[in-house]
Amino acid sequence: MAIFTEKGHGVPETETGLSIIGTGMRVVGDITAEGVVKIEGTVVGTVRAGRQVLVGKGGEVEGDVIAREAIIGGEVRGSIRADERVEIQASCVVHGDIAAKRLLVQEGGEINGVVRMGEAALEPEALEKAGAPRSY
């Protein structure tokens, strides 16, 4: 589901849409979006977003997450690569590596993998050594 905005209603013209995978929905395959992808159901495949990936409490991703920012409240079984920031909420479990400039982990959030932070963590050589997916 995408939300489209009209010009002149307080939303920048460059604002991109919101795509939602709702509760009870299961998507098998890769997802690519320009704006925000919110996952409340299950995705089996890579999720790429130009702006943000939100995995809600109860949401699941069985694959990699690649975005400018990732906020994880559910479960991810795969690596996470964020050009800016990753937020791991208290209800979250990540089974995979994380590469990001900045990382916030709330008390109770769980990471089972290698964490790489800072500018150097996003360099292609560092990602290849870590086995993380490349963003094309």
ABEGO torsion letter per residue (X at the ends): XBBBBBBGAGBBAABBBBBBBBBGBBBBEBBBBABBBBBABBBBEBBBBAABBBBBBGBBBBEBBBBABBBBABBBBEBBBBAABBBBBAABBBBEBBBBABBBBBBGBBBBEBBBBEAAAABAAAAAAAGBBBBX
